[in-house]
Amino acid sequence: KRIRQWATWAGTTIPALVDPYLTLLRVSRNLREMPRIPSVSCSCDDTVKRKTLSVLCVHFESIEKIEIHVCECQPAPLQLLNRGMFPCAPCAPSLAVDLRVLDFVTTLFVRMPPNVTAWCDAVEVFLDGRGYKLDTRNSIRRRFSNTLLWYGSLQSASKIYVTAYLEETRTGLIEEGTIRDTRGGEECEERQGEREERRTRTTIEDVDDVDELVAAGVGLGLEDPVLEEVQEGASDGGNDSEGSTEAGRGSAGGSTSDDGKKEGGAKRPSEYLRQRCPLCFGGQISHDPDVLTRHYSADVIVCLDACFTQKRRKNRDGRRDPPRAHPESVFIPDDDVRAMRDFVEERRGPTKGGDGGPTPAEGAEDGYEAGLRVPNSVLNECGDSFRAADEKREAASTQFFGDTGLMALLCRHDRVLWLINMNTAGERQYYALALINRLFQHLPPTMTAGILYDIGCQLHRSCVKWDFLAEIRDRITFGISVFHAYGHQWACQVIYHPRKCVGFGLTDGEGCERFWSAIKKLIPVLRVSGYHQRLYVLDTQVKHLDDKSLHGLGGWLSRRWLHCQKKKEDAQVRLEGVDIADETLRREWEAQVEEQTRPAPRRSKNKGKLAVETILALQKSESEYKEAEAALEAQLLGEYDEDVDAGDIAFELSNVRSKIANISANIQRKIAALGATERSNLRRLATNDYVRVRMNARALKKRIRDRLRQRKFELERLERAYRHTVNEKNLRTHAESSVKRREPGILALARAYNKLCDELVSLIKRRKGLPGAVAPARIQREGLFKLDVDDDIWQDIGLDDDENGNGEIPLWLGDDNVREGIRARLELDRCIEEEARLGKERCAMQEWMLEEWMVLKEAKSDADGFDEDMLYQLKLRKEYLLRLCLTWQKMVGGIVPSQPMPESWGPTLEELIDTAVLENTASYEDPEGEDDGDYAGYGEEDEEEEDDSELLEVAEESALADAYKDE
């Protein structure tokens, strides 16, 4: 019965109600003024069977029972819809709910965890207190959920219809090569006729036999319309039915992989991406090589991350709920994910490690992967710091959970581009590869992207090692997100940190963390949800956040512009203070990068002692070879036996001299590695106090870095623990007080390190240090716990000197002004990049609005006189765009566009003035502008607070609590 009813809803009832629903919206002014109950006129003959139904109608303030007479031409859903009600069943409903109540609940459930049971219980108690008696306990709850579900489907179908009308208009304008309508009236009539033909209404009487409908699987997309008996969490990595996969193909990007490639061959991003983020993909110029060369290296910036808190428990019977696809789904179909998984496994072959390669043994020679700038030893250490880098580690149990988490791809404005539903215990790399591949399927072939990922260095390494994304890899710039950078080695940060890497501007790459925080309220309810219901709720939440953040994009640009200008001025002042030429600073930065990303020497626990012993042994060998050289020279100049050839002596002398030269060069290199010069007395080096203290200080500083990393991850665990016990205002206070109890250990290490630094300074002053030695910088308590990329905690100056043969110290190492100048220069470069990108995004915003406005005008022209219902929907669209345009224009007025832009944004000045007057006539006033802590600032935190706070940047991170490997 349930399947038959589901098929009737999806295949017959919902399509038949789209036109009446649009008509009702027009007549009632979007349900604001409900019309009188229309009279029902039956056109059926006397042979048609009629039926009388008693329906309980639920309103905001009351309930009532009505009787309706249904037949083939006047089915119950149609009659109830004309009354402003929606039924709980498609054929013989016993309950109907006011459309305004359903609209209110729909609006409410995207702002709180959806809970139909609690809502219905509250309604029943409320009505019972006013004398409205219900038939049975929980009589509303059993049917209200079904009513809400299918009313959402009706809204979705209506929106699809209106969107398709607009997209048809857009396609025609694109084919003409202009946004100006140059067609004649006959063509308009012809296109309108095609639309009318497609809009032929389907009614219940058009279907002769519901059994045939069920057998055909209409509306379900299933070959066998029964509840799917799927073994959840199967090892094949896919847990989607054929029907839901097809539904996902039609919605997650609007195309299959092939269609995506077809769109990717165009001159601009796909329409799916243009609607996902107008700032990233809405501009007319998607790729400008000249601008890329001057200011940044990627046309768009996106971020990746996984979340294992959004899990779903397995059902006991292993079944799933019937398929239900959101019309604007952002989920990538499981077929595409499985295809990427198979490709990755085929490339890697049978492996034991997570990345498919053996871990180099201690003492092995270090080097680079082809095309990478970070040594393998550094990448290995970064991989050990994050659980996400090890695909074999379990972040969620597949024994209890059918869906283990989500992986998201967001643009830099924190707008979701795509999601993947994960069903594996760990964070597999093929999820990230599938998301990246889908992105480039929707981009033009010349467009480039910067990708920020918490383990971006590992992803880049795998792409190079196994030749993943071979066709598009040259269009990708990999980086690591700002707040995850503290888990990476310094050499990795030098290359992949967005504040050091060219092209990322001031983007932080933490949009996914903010998104996880925004949907955390869904964790409890989705933990026990059905498979398709969970995806539908997530899609609905994403749509709500999109609508909410779209109006805030103007404010986002304004805040980022002001923040960029402030940091730019500060960097310029610092540069003027150091008074060093840019050429010098850039040259020294390049030298620093080259030096600090060199392959590491072979490691050993007794490296310092063994290095000294090796130097002493080499010096002894050199002395012996010199004695042999002197003997051979004397023999060659003096007397020697007759049976000895002078040529042999000369040849042997040449070999000895060559070995002496090699040994001498080797000694110099090893002395330089210890920070000593040739004038040092190596016989006293093994017991030298300076060497001993310096070795101890280096080890202690590494320990401090490790403890600071662990402390940051501990903050995340505390945040998660307090999430359900204190409110957001008290969260930071509780987290700080708890972590501060653990700070004395770190501060004690810092004091011990500073004591060693003072001892080194004293030894250098007393001339007991090595010649040319540089004293290491003390660790300052202020800012110690921020782990900023420019903090001295990352630098090993004075602890890991690598001097040349002349004992000269490079400026980037020994000159504080040069070091400060390099920092200021890099910050200024990022600000210039950000400024250029913001100017481009401001242009894209206006260009997107111009196109949307002209498409709307063309669509209204086509619908005028033909379709009053569509005209009303287009009128609502016009009002929406006017409010959006008014908000955007006001916020971005001070941003300098990257290219000359027209004065107009599409709407006329009179239209904008009328909208401004209407908007200023508010239904409530909030003079103080207090924030209620909701998601209004989706996409950005207060920039000043981000810079000044030591803890806020970590408090919002919720997905990395178990990421760091405890040592």
Buried (B, 14 or more C-beta within 10 A) or exposed (E): EEBBBBBBBBBBBBBBBBBBBBBBBBBBEEBEEBEEEEEBEEEEEEEEEEEEBEBBBBBEEEBEEBEBEBBBBBBBBBBBBBBBBBBBBBBEBBBBBBBBBBBEBBEEBBEEBBBBEEBBBEBBEEBEEEEBEBEEEEBBBEBBBBBBBBBBBBBBBBBBBBBEBBBBBBEBBBEEEEBEBEBEEEEBEEBBEEBEEEBEEBBBBEBEEBEEBBEBBBBBBBEEBEBBEBEBBEEEBBBBBBBBBBBBBBBBBBBBBEBBBEBBEBEBBBBBBBBBBBBBBBBBBBBBEEBBEEBBBBBBBBBBBBBBBBBBBBBEEEBBBBBBBBBBBBBBBBBBBBBBBEBBBEEBEEEEEBBBBEEEEEEEEBEBBEEBBBBBBBBBBBBBBBBBBBBEBEBBEBEEBBBBBBBBBBBBBBBBBBBBBBBBBBBBBBBBBBBBBBBBBBBBBEBBBBBBBBBBBBBBBBBBBBEBBEEBBEBBBBBBBBBBBBBBBBBBBBBBBBBBBBBBBBBBBBBBBBBBBBBBBBBEBBBEBBBBBBBBBBBBBBBBBBEBBBBBBBBBBBBBBBBBBBBBEBBBEBBEEBEBEEEBBBEBBEBBBEBBBEBBBEEEEEBBBEBBBEBBEBBEBBEEBBEBBEEBBEBEEEEBEEEEEEEEBEEBBEEBBEBBEEBBEBBBEBBBBBBBBEEBEBEEBBEBEBBBBBBBBBEBBEBBBBBBBBBBBBBBBBBBBBBEEBEEEEBBEBBBEBBEEEBEEBBEBBBBBBBBBEBBBEBBEEEEBBEBBBBBBBBEEEEBBBBBBBBBBBBBBBBBBBBEEEBEBBBBBBBEEBBBBBBBBBBBBBBBBBBBBBBBBBBBBBBBBBBBBBBBBBBBBBBBEBBBBBBBBBBBBBEBBBBBBBBBBEBBEEBEBBBEBEEEBBBEEEBBEEBBEEEEEEEEEEEEEEEEEEBEBBBBBEBEEBBEBBBBBBBBBBBBBBBBBEE
